[in-house]
Amino acid sequence: MIRVALNTLVVLGVLLGIYLLWQWRAAALLFFLSLAVAAALRPTIVWLGRQRLPYMAALTLTYLVVFGGLGLLLAAAAAPLATDAQTFSDDFVVAYQSLFDRLENGAPERAGAYAVLPTPDALFASLAGGEGAALLQTALGFTFSLFGMVIDLVIVVFLGVYWSIDQVRFERLWLSLLPVGQRRAARDTWRAIESELGAYLRSEVVQSVAAGLLLWLGYYLLRQPYAALLAASAAIAWLIPWVGVLLAVGLSLLFSAPALLTDASAALATLLPAMAYTVFVFLVLQLYVEPRFFDRRRYNALITAFIIFGLADIAGVTGLILGAPVAAALQIAGRQWIRRRLSAGAESPAEESFSERLLAVRAALERRKRPAPELTNLVDRLTALVTDAEALLAGPGGQTHSWPRDV
């Protein structure tokens, strides 16, 4: 009866933890992102430490270079992005007016399309009226959400610095909540998950930045309109597994809509090479760059797809982006658990005592013609220590307790 009650309490505790985690999912997301940032930058900090750089100096240099470089890149891209956004909106107005004029003065078979489309004045008036207010509200909401994202990024960076400094203390803190016999397995699982998530984050950030820069340069050389805006959109689309390349190609078509409405033949002359170049860049990143940072082949694609689309149904685009690392973490934990179970089943139930091991070592020394005196002395000292230890560990009935295997 007591065992049933304890199992019930454990189940209820797990369900309560899942409920609280869902209620505080924003804070939990920041917490896990900070752990991922610390794990992603830890190899660089360790490498700088091997170059005889003090730990705090290596940590400060790593965070300054990484996040300072990303900040400078975003600052440099802000002006071209704003210019491209303004140009796109102006070109859309001109293209819509031109399309409407052609339909109005065109052949009778175009009358159906002409009747369906709103007039430019009506469209712009609606945008300036209630729909315009809605768009303004959406834009303001986006501005505030962007400001909130910056604040969240600052929090993630500072928490990442804290985890990088107090990694060992943090591990000891949460491992102390577990039974002693389970701490080693939990620590190994935690470090494996942390290492893989760090590798995944490094891979995605490096590839996203590389995709944005390469596409920006390529679109500029191909004279694709709104090169900076299109490259930034494609870099974000890269973060979505599997369908990122389709989204990037679709964005190329979307941003070419004003040019297609104005002069379709000239627009296709730049659009088709740009779409082919997008696919080429994504294939190069997928086949040659990603395996150097993160090997997706070690993870079951069916389980990954199931988790990604399940999270996408719950959290939308955020779920699509976070699905791959969550799937990797779950599969790592599952592999560690299976490995522990197999190793526990392979162990012999009757473990060899220290006295039997020392007897085997002494027999091996006696088979030698001239054993080294220091080895003989060491075995004698170990025999005395084991004898004293077994006497101290003997229970009241005289039975000796077995030692942990890791001692």
LINVEN-V866202 format. One record per backbone hydrogen bond with DSSP energy under -0.5 kcal/mol. CO is the residue of the C=O (numbers start at 0). NH is the residue of the N-H. E is the energy in kcal/mol with one decimal. If there is no record, write none. Layout:
co/nh/e
CO/NH/E
CO/NH/E
This chain:
co/nh/e
0/4/-2.1
1/5/-2.4
2/6/-2.5
3/7/-2.3
4/8/-2.3
5/9/-2.2
6/10/-2.4
7/11/-2.6
8/12/-2.4
9/13/-2.3
10/14/-2.5
11/15/-2.5
12/16/-2.3
13/17/-2.4
14/18/-2.3
15/19/-2.6
16/20/-2.4
17/21/-2.0
18/22/-2.3
19/23/-2.3
21/24/-1.2
23/27/-2.6
24/28/-2.6
25/29/-2.0
26/30/-2.3
27/31/-2.6
28/32/-2.4
29/33/-2.2
30/34/-1.8
31/35/-2.3
32/36/-2.6
33/37/-2.4
34/38/-2.3
35/39/-2.4
36/40/-2.0
37/41/-1.0
38/42/-0.6
40/44/-1.9
41/45/-2.8
42/46/-2.3
43/47/-2.3
44/48/-2.0
45/49/-1.8
46/50/-0.8
47/50/-0.6
47/52/-1.4
48/51/-1.5
53/57/-2.8
54/58/-2.8
55/59/-2.6
56/60/-2.6
57/61/-2.3
58/62/-2.3
59/63/-2.4
60/64/-2.5
61/65/-2.5
62/66/-2.0
62/67/-0.6
63/67/-1.6
64/68/-1.9
65/69/-2.1
66/70/-2.3
67/71/-2.4
68/72/-2.2
69/73/-2.4
70/74/-2.4
71/75/-2.4
72/76/-1.6
73/77/-1.0
74/78/-0.7
75/79/-0.6
76/80/-2.1
77/81/-2.4
78/82/-2.4
79/83/-2.6
80/84/-2.3
81/85/-2.2
82/86/-2.6
83/87/-2.6
84/88/-2.0
85/89/-2.2
86/90/-2.8
87/91/-2.2
88/92/-1.8
89/93/-2.2
90/94/-2.7
91/95/-2.5
92/96/-2.1
93/97/-2.3
94/98/-2.5
95/99/-2.5
96/100/-2.2
97/101/-2.1
98/102/-2.2
99/103/-2.3
100/104/-2.0
102/105/-0.6
106/109/-1.6
107/110/-2.1
109/113/-2.1
110/114/-2.4
111/115/-1.4
112/116/-2.1
118/122/-2.9
119/123/-2.9
120/124/-2.4
121/125/-2.3
122/126/-2.1
123/127/-2.1
124/128/-1.4
125/130/-1.0
125/131/-1.3
128/132/-2.4
129/133/-2.3
130/134/-2.8
131/135/-2.9
132/136/-2.9
133/137/-2.7
134/138/-3.0
135/139/-3.0
136/140/-2.8
137/141/-2.6
138/142/-2.3
139/143/-2.8
140/144/-2.7
141/145/-2.6
142/146/-2.4
143/147/-2.5
144/148/-2.3
145/149/-1.9
146/150/-2.1
147/151/-2.7
148/152/-2.3
149/153/-2.2
150/154/-2.3
151/155/-2.6
152/156/-2.3
153/157/-2.4
154/158/-2.6
155/159/-2.5
156/160/-2.2
157/161/-2.0
158/162/-2.8
159/163/-2.2
160/164/-1.8
161/165/-2.8
165/169/-2.3
166/170/-2.3
167/171/-2.5
168/172/-2.0
169/173/-2.0
170/174/-2.3
171/175/-1.5
173/176/-0.9
174/177/-1.7
178/181/-1.3
178/182/-0.6
179/182/-1.0
179/183/-0.5
181/185/-2.2
182/186/-2.6
183/187/-2.5
184/188/-2.4
185/189/-2.7
186/190/-2.6
187/191/-2.1
188/192/-2.5
189/193/-2.8
190/194/-2.4
191/195/-2.2
192/196/-2.7
193/197/-2.1
194/198/-2.1
195/199/-2.4
196/200/-2.5
197/201/-2.4
198/202/-2.3
199/203/-2.6
200/204/-2.5
201/205/-2.4
202/206/-2.4
203/207/-2.5
204/208/-2.5
205/209/-2.5
206/210/-2.9
207/211/-2.4
208/212/-2.4
209/213/-2.7
210/214/-2.6
211/215/-2.1
212/216/-2.3
213/217/-2.6
214/218/-3.2
215/219/-2.0
216/220/-2.3
217/221/-2.3
218/223/-3.1
219/222/-1.0
223/226/-0.5
225/229/-2.5
226/230/-2.5
227/231/-2.4
228/232/-2.0
229/233/-2.2
230/234/-2.2
231/235/-1.8
232/236/-2.2
233/237/-1.6
234/238/-0.5
235/238/-1.2
236/239/-1.6
238/240/-0.7
239/243/-1.0
240/242/-3.0
242/246/-2.2
243/247/-2.3
244/248/-2.3
245/249/-2.5
246/250/-2.4
247/251/-1.8
248/252/-1.8
249/253/-2.3
250/254/-2.8
251/255/-0.8
253/256/-1.6
255/259/-2.6
256/260/-2.3
257/261/-1.6
258/262/-3.1
262/266/-2.1
263/267/-2.5
264/268/-1.3
265/269/-0.7
266/269/-0.8
266/270/-2.6
267/271/-1.9
269/273/-1.4
270/274/-2.5
271/275/-2.3
272/276/-2.5
273/277/-2.0
274/278/-2.1
275/279/-2.3
276/280/-2.5
277/281/-2.2
278/282/-2.3
279/283/-2.3
280/284/-2.3
281/285/-2.3
282/286/-2.8
283/287/-2.4
283/288/-1.2
284/289/-2.9
288/291/-1.1
289/292/-1.8
289/293/-3.1
293/295/-0.9
294/297/-1.0
295/298/-1.9
299/303/-2.2
300/304/-2.6
301/305/-2.3
302/306/-2.3
303/307/-2.6
304/308/-2.5
305/309/-1.7
306/310/-2.6
307/311/-2.2
308/312/-1.7
309/313/-1.1
310/314/-3.7
311/315/-1.8
314/317/-1.0
315/319/-1.6
316/320/-2.1
317/321/-2.4
318/322/-1.4
319/240/-0.5
319/323/-0.5
321/325/-1.9
322/326/-2.5
323/327/-2.4
324/328/-2.4
325/329/-2.3
326/330/-2.2
327/331/-2.3
328/332/-2.4
329/333/-2.2
330/334/-2.4
331/335/-2.6
332/336/-2.2
333/337/-2.4
334/338/-2.7
335/339/-2.2
336/340/-2.2
337/341/-2.5
338/342/-2.5
339/343/-2.3
340/344/-2.0
341/345/-1.8
342/346/-1.0
348/350/-0.9
352/356/-1.7
353/357/-2.6
354/358/-2.2
355/359/-2.0
356/360/-2.2
357/361/-2.8
358/362/-2.4
359/363/-1.9
360/364/-2.0
361/365/-2.3
362/366/-1.3
364/367/-1.1
371/375/-2.0
372/376/-2.6
373/377/-2.0
374/378/-2.4
375/379/-2.1
376/380/-2.2
377/381/-2.5
378/382/-2.3
379/383/-2.0
380/384/-2.3
381/385/-2.7
382/386/-2.2
383/387/-2.3
384/388/-2.6
385/389/-2.7
386/390/-1.8
387/391/-2.0
388/392/-2.4
389/393/-0.7
392/400/-0.9
394/397/-1.7
398/394/-3.3
403/406/-1.2
